[in-house]
Amino acid sequence: MKIISFIILGSFVLAAGLALAQAPPDLATQGKKVYEENCAPCHRSNGEGLPVKFPALHKNPYVLGDPRPVIATVLNGRKGEMGTMPAWKDKLDDGQIAAVVSYVRNAWTNKAPEVAPAMVKEVRGK
Ligand code: HEC
């Protein structure tokens, strides 16, 4: 009888695991919306930006590297050689910034680990 209950319990655990795997909270999908509404006017929907004015995010080693500086750039904006990027810390919450950074790290042919809202919170606090 013990074996049977193990099998039954086991199938429940398996079923719960499958249900979770099928419905991942897909940050990158959520991030597409945030991107189109806030970032695409400059960096464009295809992530290529505009020569001289707005940097491309597609195939950009900075975007694909350490996620913390990317998060900090989005939170605080940046004034540089190409121009000024506005700060987003008062317009987007931690979840939205995590989503949009995850999106740009995985959109087009980009591929880099997603970032969690907790990391945005940590960088915001610094
Ligand atoms: C008004 C135009 C504008 C908007 C809107 C904008 N950016 Fe930018 N972004 C810029 C400019 C200009 C730079 C380059 C600043 C510089 O010269 O250092 C930049 C730089 C960046 C960088 C750093 C790229 C690198 O190679 O260093 C990232 C990442 C970035 N933007 C992401 C975003 C995200 C995500 C959003 C939307 C939440 C966004 N930007 C919205 C204009 C914009």
Backbone and ligand atoms as CSV (ligand in chain L), in Angstrom:
chain,resi,resn,atom,element,x,y,z
A,1,MET,N,N,0.829,-1.214,0.000
A,1,MET,CA,C,0.000,0.000,0.000
A,1,MET,C,C,0.862,1.262,0.000
A,2,LYS,N,N,1.945,1.185,0.734
A,2,LYS,CA,C,2.842,2.358,0.792
A,2,LYS,C,C,3.295,2.760,-0.609
A,3,ILE,N,N,3.647,1.748,-1.403
A,3,ILE,CA,C,4.125,1.997,-2.768
A,3,ILE,C,C,3.058,2.744,-3.559
A,4,ILE,N,N,1.802,2.278,-3.416
A,4,ILE,CA,C,0.707,2.918,-4.158
A,4,ILE,C,C,0.600,4.397,-3.771
A,5,SER,N,N,0.644,4.679,-2.475
A,5,SER,CA,C,0.502,6.095,-2.107
A,5,SER,C,C,1.689,6.916,-2.593
A,6,PHE,N,N,2.855,6.307,-2.632
A,6,PHE,CA,C,4.015,7.018,-3.201
A,6,PHE,C,C,3.781,7.353,-4.672
A,7,ILE,N,N,3.214,6.351,-5.380
A,7,ILE,CA,C,2.970,6.578,-6.814
A,7,ILE,C,C,1.938,7.695,-6.986
A,8,ILE,N,N,0.878,7.649,-6.161
A,8,ILE,CA,C,-0.176,8.670,-6.285
A,8,ILE,C,C,0.404,10.048,-5.950
A,9,LEU,N,N,1.119,10.119,-4.848
A,9,LEU,CA,C,1.731,11.383,-4.446
A,9,LEU,C,C,2.685,11.870,-5.541
A,10,GLY,N,N,3.470,10.929,-6.054
A,10,GLY,CA,C,4.427,11.247,-7.108
A,10,GLY,C,C,3.751,11.844,-8.318
A,11,SER,N,N,2.583,11.293,-8.699
A,11,SER,CA,C,1.927,11.827,-9.899
A,11,SER,C,C,1.397,13.229,-9.654
A,12,PHE,N,N,0.964,13.478,-8.396
A,12,PHE,CA,C,0.500,14.843,-8.081
A,12,PHE,C,C,1.642,15.848,-8.214
A,13,VAL,N,N,2.793,15.471,-7.666
A,13,VAL,CA,C,3.957,16.360,-7.725
A,13,VAL,C,C,4.332,16.609,-9.187
A,14,LEU,N,N,4.302,15.550,-9.979
A,14,LEU,CA,C,4.634,15.651,-11.394
A,14,LEU,C,C,3.641,16.563,-12.117
A,15,ALA,N,N,2.343,16.366,-11.826
A,15,ALA,CA,C,1.306,17.165,-12.486
A,15,ALA,C,C,1.464,18.641,-12.119
A,16,ALA,N,N,1.743,18.907,-10.844
A,16,ALA,CA,C,1.916,20.297,-10.405
A,16,ALA,C,C,3.125,20.909,-11.106
A,17,GLY,N,N,4.190,20.122,-11.219
A,17,GLY,CA,C,5.393,20.587,-11.896
A,17,GLY,C,C,5.121,20.920,-13.346
A,18,LEU,N,N,4.359,20.055,-14.015
A,18,LEU,CA,C,4.033,20.292,-15.426
A,18,LEU,C,C,3.190,21.547,-15.577
A,19,ALA,N,N,2.228,21.732,-14.664
A,19,ALA,CA,C,1.358,22.911,-14.739
A,19,ALA,C,C,2.203,24.172,-14.614
A,20,LEU,N,N,3.166,24.160,-13.696
A,20,LEU,CA,C,4.041,25.319,-13.519
A,20,LEU,C,C,4.888,25.566,-14.763
A,21,ALA,N,N,5.392,24.466,-15.338
A,21,ALA,CA,C,6.262,24.591,-16.507
A,21,ALA,C,C,5.498,25.168,-17.692
A,22,GLN,N,N,4.189,24.887,-17.745
A,22,GLN,CA,C,3.399,25.362,-18.887
A,22,GLN,C,C,3.009,26.822,-18.762
A,23,ALA,N,N,2.984,27.335,-17.533
A,23,ALA,CA,C,2.558,28.717,-17.347
A,23,ALA,C,C,3.651,29.524,-16.665
A,24,PRO,N,N,4.811,29.690,-17.323
A,24,PRO,CA,C,5.872,30.461,-16.677
A,24,PRO,C,C,5.501,31.941,-16.707
A,25,PRO,N,N,5.808,32.687,-15.655
A,25,PRO,CA,C,5.549,34.119,-15.683
A,25,PRO,C,C,6.574,34.724,-16.640
A,26,ASP,N,N,6.233,34.805,-17.903
A,26,ASP,CA,C,7.184,35.162,-18.938
A,26,ASP,C,C,7.475,36.649,-18.950
A,27,LEU,N,N,8.525,37.009,-18.237
A,27,LEU,CA,C,8.941,38.405,-18.128
A,27,LEU,C,C,9.197,39.024,-19.489
A,28,ALA,N,N,9.836,38.248,-20.373
A,28,ALA,CA,C,10.215,38.801,-21.669
A,28,ALA,C,C,8.975,39.173,-22.493
A,29,THR,N,N,7.903,38.385,-22.386
A,29,THR,CA,C,6.676,38.688,-23.129
A,29,THR,C,C,6.026,39.960,-22.579
A,30,GLN,N,N,5.970,40.043,-21.260
A,30,GLN,CA,C,5.461,41.244,-20.595
A,30,GLN,C,C,6.309,42.453,-21.011
A,31,GLY,N,N,7.617,42.223,-21.112
A,31,GLY,CA,C,8.547,43.293,-21.416
A,31,GLY,C,C,8.377,43.861,-22.804
A,32,LYS,N,N,7.871,43.063,-23.738
A,32,LYS,CA,C,7.676,43.535,-25.112
A,32,LYS,C,C,6.723,44.730,-25.127
A,33,LYS,N,N,5.674,44.632,-24.308
A,33,LYS,CA,C,4.681,45.698,-24.233
A,33,LYS,C,C,5.337,46.978,-23.667
A,34,VAL,N,N,6.080,46.813,-22.568
A,34,VAL,CA,C,6.763,47.960,-21.959
A,34,VAL,C,C,7.731,48.573,-22.979
A,35,TYR,N,N,8.421,47.718,-23.722
A,35,TYR,CA,C,9.386,48.198,-24.715
A,35,TYR,C,C,8.697,49.002,-25.813
A,36,GLU,N,N,7.633,48.431,-26.377
A,36,GLU,CA,C,6.952,49.111,-27.486
A,36,GLU,C,C,6.415,50.468,-27.042
A,37,GLU,N,N,5.925,50.534,-25.803
A,37,GLU,CA,C,5.329,51.777,-25.325
A,37,GLU,C,C,6.369,52.833,-24.935
A,38,ASN,N,N,7.538,52.399,-24.459
A,38,ASN,CA,C,8.477,53.368,-23.877
A,38,ASN,C,C,9.834,53.486,-24.579
A,39,CYS,N,N,10.298,52.423,-25.175
A,39,CYS,CA,C,11.668,52.415,-25.687
A,39,CYS,C,C,11.735,52.445,-27.213
A,40,ALA,N,N,10.739,51.840,-27.856
A,40,ALA,CA,C,10.768,51.723,-29.315
A,40,ALA,C,C,10.821,53.068,-30.047
A,41,PRO,N,N,10.235,54.158,-29.490
A,41,PRO,CA,C,10.341,55.431,-30.205
A,41,PRO,C,C,11.803,55.797,-30.495
A,42,CYS,N,N,12.724,55.441,-29.655
A,42,CYS,CA,C,14.143,55.738,-29.898
A,42,CYS,C,C,14.902,54.498,-30.403
A,43,HIS,N,N,14.804,53.411,-29.664
A,43,HIS,CA,C,15.631,52.249,-30.020
A,43,HIS,C,C,14.991,51.390,-31.110
A,44,ARG,N,N,13.764,51.747,-31.489
A,44,ARG,CA,C,12.992,51.089,-32.546
A,44,ARG,C,C,12.596,49.646,-32.225
A,45,SER,N,N,11.477,49.226,-32.811
A,45,SER,CA,C,10.923,47.894,-32.549
A,45,SER,C,C,11.897,46.783,-32.891
A,46,ASN,N,N,12.757,47.025,-33.906
A,46,ASN,CA,C,13.702,45.977,-34.296
A,46,ASN,C,C,15.008,46.051,-33.493
A,47,GLY,N,N,15.081,46.982,-32.530
A,47,GLY,CA,C,16.251,47.054,-31.661
A,47,GLY,C,C,17.496,47.618,-32.323
A,48,GLU,N,N,17.371,48.133,-33.530
A,48,GLU,CA,C,18.557,48.619,-34.238
A,48,GLU,C,C,18.880,50.080,-33.929
A,49,GLY,N,N,17.990,50.770,-33.221
A,49,GLY,CA,C,18.240,52.172,-32.908
A,49,GLY,C,C,18.328,53.012,-34.169
A,50,LEU,N,N,19.033,54.124,-34.076
A,50,LEU,CA,C,19.250,54.996,-35.243
A,50,LEU,C,C,20.714,55.399,-35.227
A,51,PRO,N,N,21.405,55.250,-36.353
A,51,PRO,CA,C,22.834,55.588,-36.376
A,51,PRO,C,C,23.085,56.975,-35.788
A,52,VAL,N,N,24.117,57.081,-34.986
A,52,VAL,CA,C,24.561,58.322,-34.362
A,52,VAL,C,C,23.637,58.820,-33.240
A,53,LYS,N,N,22.319,58.608,-33.348
A,53,LYS,CA,C,21.393,59.168,-32.357
A,53,LYS,C,C,21.058,58.215,-31.211
A,54,PHE,N,N,20.623,57.009,-31.561
A,54,PHE,CA,C,20.183,56.050,-30.541
A,54,PHE,C,C,20.903,54.721,-30.745
A,55,PRO,N,N,21.575,54.207,-29.694
A,55,PRO,CA,C,22.335,52.970,-29.868
A,55,PRO,C,C,21.432,51.770,-30.144
A,56,ALA,N,N,21.948,50.837,-30.930
A,56,ALA,CA,C,21.246,49.572,-31.153
A,56,ALA,C,C,21.316,48.745,-29.878
A,57,LEU,N,N,20.239,48.059,-29.556
A,57,LEU,CA,C,20.243,47.148,-28.398
A,57,LEU,C,C,20.438,45.706,-28.886
A,58,HIS,N,N,20.132,45.490,-30.151
A,58,HIS,CA,C,20.339,44.181,-30.760
A,58,HIS,C,C,21.835,43.927,-30.895
A,59,LYS,N,N,22.287,42.729,-30.498
A,59,LYS,CA,C,23.694,42.330,-30.590
A,59,LYS,C,C,24.624,43.305,-29.874
A,60,ASN,N,N,24.108,43.949,-28.828
A,60,ASN,CA,C,24.905,44.920,-28.085
A,60,ASN,C,C,25.516,44.218,-26.861
A,61,PRO,N,N,26.870,44.106,-26.820
A,61,PRO,CA,C,27.515,43.376,-25.714
A,61,PRO,C,C,27.188,43.959,-24.341
A,62,TYR,N,N,26.952,45.271,-24.283
A,62,TYR,CA,C,26.610,45.910,-23.002
A,62,TYR,C,C,25.255,45.386,-22.507
A,63,VAL,N,N,24.307,45.271,-23.433
A,63,VAL,CA,C,22.960,44.791,-23.090
A,63,VAL,C,C,23.004,43.314,-22.673
A,64,LEU,N,N,23.902,42.561,-23.312
A,64,LEU,CA,C,23.975,41.122,-23.074
A,64,LEU,C,C,24.886,40.748,-21.906
A,65,GLY,N,N,25.654,41.730,-21.408
A,65,GLY,CA,C,26.608,41.431,-20.338
A,65,GLY,C,C,25.986,41.485,-18.951
A,66,ASP,N,N,26.785,41.893,-17.970
A,66,ASP,CA,C,26.328,42.010,-16.583
A,66,ASP,C,C,25.003,42.785,-16.538
A,67,PRO,N,N,23.945,42.191,-15.987
A,67,PRO,CA,C,22.639,42.858,-16.032
A,67,PRO,C,C,22.539,44.106,-15.155
A,68,ARG,N,N,23.395,44.217,-14.122
A,68,ARG,CA,C,23.234,45.349,-13.192
A,68,ARG,C,C,23.451,46.718,-13.845
A,69,PRO,N,N,24.528,46.908,-14.623
A,69,PRO,CA,C,24.688,48.207,-15.299
A,69,PRO,C,C,23.547,48.502,-16.287
A,70,VAL,N,N,22.993,47.465,-16.889
A,70,VAL,CA,C,21.881,47.675,-17.830
A,70,VAL,C,C,20.671,48.195,-17.057
A,71,ILE,N,N,20.397,47.556,-15.913
A,71,ILE,CA,C,19.287,47.985,-15.053
A,71,ILE,C,C,19.514,49.427,-14.595
A,72,ALA,N,N,20.770,49.734,-14.179
A,72,ALA,CA,C,21.077,51.082,-13.692
A,72,ALA,C,C,20.863,52.123,-14.792
A,73,THR,N,N,21.244,51.781,-16.038
A,73,THR,CA,C,21.054,52.704,-17.162
A,73,THR,C,C,19.572,53.001,-17.365
A,74,VAL,N,N,18.746,51.953,-17.297
A,74,VAL,CA,C,17.308,52.145,-17.508
A,74,VAL,C,C,16.710,52.935,-16.341
A,75,LEU,N,N,17.117,52.628,-15.120
A,75,LEU,CA,C,16.586,53.344,-13.950
A,75,LEU,C,C,16.941,54.826,-13.991
A,76,ASN,N,N,18.220,55.119,-14.237
A,76,ASN,CA,C,18.722,56.486,-14.070
A,76,ASN,C,C,18.873,57.273,-15.358
A,77,GLY,N,N,18.695,56.614,-16.502
A,77,GLY,CA,C,18.931,57.283,-17.769
A,77,GLY,C,C,20.420,57.506,-17.950
A,78,ARG,N,N,20.777,58.160,-19.032
A,78,ARG,CA,C,22.207,58.381,-19.258
A,78,ARG,C,C,22.416,59.514,-20.237
A,79,LYS,N,N,23.402,60.343,-19.949
A,79,LYS,CA,C,23.798,61.401,-20.866
A,79,LYS,C,C,25.149,60.989,-21.406
A,80,GLY,N,N,25.276,60.843,-22.714
A,80,GLY,CA,C,26.541,60.400,-23.274
A,80,GLY,C,C,26.792,61.008,-24.626
A,81,GLU,N,N,27.693,60.350,-25.362
A,81,GLU,CA,C,28.081,60.860,-26.677
A,81,GLU,C,C,26.928,60.932,-27.660
A,82,MET,N,N,26.012,59.966,-27.546
A,82,MET,CA,C,24.926,59.911,-28.531
A,82,MET,C,C,23.779,60.839,-28.172
A,83,GLY,N,N,23.671,61.185,-26.915
A,83,GLY,CA,C,22.563,62.038,-26.508
A,83,GLY,C,C,22.112,61.689,-25.111
A,84,THR,N,N,20.868,61.997,-24.813
A,84,THR,CA,C,20.363,61.765,-23.464
A,84,THR,C,C,19.233,60.751,-23.487
A,85,MET,N,N,19.387,59.753,-22.650
A,85,MET,CA,C,18.294,58.802,-22.463
A,85,MET,C,C,17.595,59.178,-21.171
A,86,PRO,N,N,16.260,59.283,-21.205
A,86,PRO,CA,C,15.537,59.665,-19.983
A,86,PRO,C,C,15.629,58.570,-18.916
A,87,ALA,N,N,15.439,58.962,-17.654
A,87,ALA,CA,C,15.396,58.003,-16.540
A,87,ALA,C,C,13.990,57.404,-16.465
A,88,TRP,N,N,13.905,56.152,-16.037
A,88,TRP,CA,C,12.614,55.465,-15.969
A,88,TRP,C,C,12.205,55.119,-14.561
A,89,LYS,N,N,13.046,55.470,-13.576
A,89,LYS,CA,C,12.788,55.007,-12.203
A,89,LYS,C,C,11.458,55.501,-11.626
A,90,ASP,N,N,11.003,56.670,-12.066
A,90,ASP,CA,C,9.729,57.170,-11.539
A,90,ASP,C,C,8.541,56.785,-12.418
A,91,LYS,N,N,8.826,56.232,-13.603
A,91,LYS,CA,C,7.741,55.909,-14.526
A,91,LYS,C,C,7.425,54.423,-14.552
A,92,LEU,N,N,8.448,53.590,-14.319
A,92,LEU,CA,C,8.253,52.141,-14.380
A,92,LEU,C,C,8.603,51.516,-13.037
A,93,ASP,N,N,7.808,50.518,-12.613
A,93,ASP,CA,C,8.119,49.860,-11.334
A,93,ASP,C,C,9.135,48.731,-11.553
A,94,ASP,N,N,9.543,48.111,-10.442
A,94,ASP,CA,C,10.585,47.078,-10.517
A,94,ASP,C,C,10.196,45.947,-11.474
A,95,GLY,N,N,8.933,45.556,-11.434
A,95,GLY,CA,C,8.464,44.469,-12.302
A,95,GLY,C,C,8.543,44.858,-13.771
A,96,GLN,N,N,8.165,46.087,-14.082
A,96,GLN,CA,C,8.194,46.545,-15.478
A,96,GLN,C,C,9.624,46.679,-15.987
A,97,ILE,N,N,10.527,47.150,-15.126
A,97,ILE,CA,C,11.929,47.282,-15.547
A,97,ILE,C,C,12.564,45.903,-15.713
A,98,ALA,N,N,12.267,44.983,-14.786
A,98,ALA,CA,C,12.774,43.612,-14.925
A,98,ALA,C,C,12.264,43.021,-16.242
A,99,ALA,N,N,10.994,43.291,-16.556
A,99,ALA,CA,C,10.397,42.744,-17.772
A,99,ALA,C,C,11.062,43.326,-19.021
A,100,VAL,N,N,11.260,44.636,-19.043
A,100,VAL,CA,C,11.802,45.250,-20.266
A,100,VAL,C,C,13.281,44.902,-20.448
A,101,VAL,N,N,14.035,44.822,-19.346
A,101,VAL,CA,C,15.450,44.431,-19.465
A,101,VAL,C,C,15.531,42.966,-19.916
A,102,SER,N,N,14.671,42.112,-19.352
A,102,SER,CA,C,14.639,40.703,-19.788
A,102,SER,C,C,14.290,40.624,-21.271
A,103,TYR,N,N,13.364,41.491,-21.689
A,103,TYR,CA,C,12.960,41.493,-23.096
A,103,TYR,C,C,14.120,41.872,-24.017
A,104,VAL,N,N,14.796,42.997,-23.726
A,104,VAL,CA,C,15.867,43.412,-24.644
A,104,VAL,C,C,17.035,42.422,-24.631
A,105,ARG,N,N,17.182,41.664,-23.540
A,105,ARG,CA,C,18.254,40.657,-23.488
A,105,ARG,C,C,17.882,39.380,-24.244
A,106,ASN,N,N,16.590,39.279,-24.644
A,106,ASN,CA,C,16.159,38.052,-25.338
A,106,ASN,C,C,15.352,38.310,-26.608
A,107,ALA,N,N,15.241,39.578,-27.004
A,107,ALA,CA,C,14.502,39.893,-28.228
A,107,ALA,C,C,15.437,39.745,-29.433
A,108,TRP,N,N,14.836,39.790,-30.637
A,108,TRP,CA,C,15.580,39.681,-31.891
A,108,TRP,C,C,16.437,38.407,-31.815
A,109,THR,N,N,17.769,38.480,-31.975
A,109,THR,CA,C,18.533,37.243,-31.775
A,109,THR,C,C,19.310,37.289,-30.462
A,110,ASN,N,N,19.003,38.282,-29.609
A,110,ASN,CA,C,19.713,38.359,-28.324
A,110,ASN,C,C,19.387,37.153,-27.453
A,111,LYS,N,N,20.360,36.753,-26.654
A,111,LYS,CA,C,20.133,35.648,-25.729
A,111,LYS,C,C,20.995,35.838,-24.495
A,112,ALA,N,N,20.350,36.182,-23.355
A,112,ALA,CA,C,21.060,36.362,-22.087
A,112,ALA,C,C,20.052,36.100,-20.966
A,113,PRO,N,N,20.528,35.711,-19.794
A,113,PRO,CA,C,19.595,35.383,-18.709
A,113,PRO,C,C,18.644,36.533,-18.374
A,114,GLU,N,N,17.391,36.171,-18.047
A,114,GLU,CA,C,16.413,37.174,-17.638
A,114,GLU,C,C,16.805,37.752,-16.284
A,115,VAL,N,N,16.269,38.919,-15.951
A,115,VAL,CA,C,16.529,39.482,-14.628
A,115,VAL,C,C,15.222,39.510,-13.828
A,116,ALA,N,N,15.354,39.342,-12.517
A,116,ALA,CA,C,14.186,39.304,-11.639
A,116,ALA,C,C,13.941,40.688,-11.040
A,117,PRO,N,N,12.667,40.970,-10.702
A,117,PRO,CA,C,12.335,42.250,-10.062
A,117,PRO,C,C,13.190,42.512,-8.815
A,118,ALA,N,N,13.582,41.455,-8.102
A,118,ALA,CA,C,14.404,41.623,-6.885
A,118,ALA,C,C,15.739,42.278,-7.205
A,119,MET,N,N,16.303,41.972,-8.386
A,119,MET,CA,C,17.583,42.568,-8.757
A,119,MET,C,C,17.400,44.058,-9.065
A,120,VAL,N,N,16.257,44.398,-9.674
A,120,VAL,CA,C,15.974,45.811,-9.961
A,120,VAL,C,C,15.842,46.573,-8.648
A,121,LYS,N,N,15.165,45.956,-7.693
A,121,LYS,CA,C,14.978,46.571,-6.383
A,121,LYS,C,C,16.337,46.851,-5.738
A,122,GLU,N,N,17.222,45.858,-5.837
A,122,GLU,CA,C,18.559,45.970,-5.251
A,122,GLU,C,C,19.341,47.126,-5.903
A,123,VAL,N,N,19.324,47.196,-7.250
A,123,VAL,CA,C,20.072,48.244,-7.961
A,123,VAL,C,C,19.446,49.614,-7.677
A,124,ARG,N,N,18.123,49.652,-7.586
A,124,ARG,CA,C,17.421,50.905,-7.306
A,124,ARG,C,C,17.808,51.452,-5.933
A,125,GLY,N,N,18.048,50.548,-4.997
A,125,GLY,CA,C,18.366,50.952,-3.627
A,125,GLY,C,C,19.768,51.517,-3.466
A,126,LYS,N,N,20.612,51.344,-4.481
A,126,LYS,CA,C,22.020,51.768,-4.345
A,126,LYS,C,C,22.208,53.252,-4.616
L,1,HEC,C1,C,14.308,59.584,-25.962
L,1,HEC,C2,C,15.019,58.440,-26.564
L,1,HEC,C3,C,15.218,57.202,-25.713
L,1,HEC,C4,C,14.269,56.423,-25.104
L,1,HEC,C5,C,12.762,56.640,-25.094
L,1,HEC,C6,C,14.969,55.314,-24.514
L,1,HEC,N1,N,16.314,55.418,-24.742
L,1,HEC,FE1,FE,17.759,54.094,-24.206
L,1,HEC,N2,N,19.181,55.341,-24.897
L,1,HEC,C7,C,18.955,56.541,-25.566
L,1,HEC,C8,C,20.228,57.167,-25.870
L,1,HEC,C9,C,20.428,58.489,-26.599
L,1,HEC,C10,C,21.223,56.315,-25.333
L,1,HEC,C11,C,22.735,56.529,-25.391
L,1,HEC,C12,C,23.170,57.518,-24.329
L,1,HEC,C13,C,24.669,57.721,-24.413
L,1,HEC,O1,O,25.121,58.400,-25.326
L,1,HEC,O2,O,25.370,57.143,-23.557
L,1,HEC,C14,C,20.524,55.171,-24.757
L,1,HEC,C15,C,21.163,54.106,-24.162
L,1,HEC,C16,C,20.533,52.954,-23.728
L,1,HEC,C17,C,21.203,51.758,-23.230
L,1,HEC,C18,C,22.712,51.578,-23.124
L,1,HEC,C19,C,23.253,51.083,-24.429
L,1,HEC,C20,C,24.758,51.001,-24.440
L,1,HEC,O3,O,25.298,50.378,-25.383
L,1,HEC,O4,O,25.428,51.562,-23.567
L,1,HEC,C21,C,20.240,50.869,-22.896
L,1,HEC,C22,C,20.441,49.469,-22.325
L,1,HEC,C23,C,18.958,51.500,-23.163
L,1,HEC,N3,N,19.174,52.757,-23.673
L,1,HEC,C24,C,17.745,50.904,-22.946
L,1,HEC,C25,C,16.519,51.574,-23.026
L,1,HEC,C26,C,15.265,51.030,-22.587
L,1,HEC,C27,C,15.079,49.624,-22.023
L,1,HEC,C28,C,14.318,51.980,-22.798
L,1,HEC,C29,C,12.859,51.928,-22.463
L,1,HEC,C30,C,12.504,51.705,-21.059
L,1,HEC,C31,C,14.995,53.117,-23.411
L,1,HEC,N4,N,16.322,52.841,-23.507
L,1,HEC,C32,C,14.355,54.286,-23.813
L,1,HEC,C33,C,17.726,57.054,-25.904
L,1,HEC,C34,C,16.505,56.567,-25.466
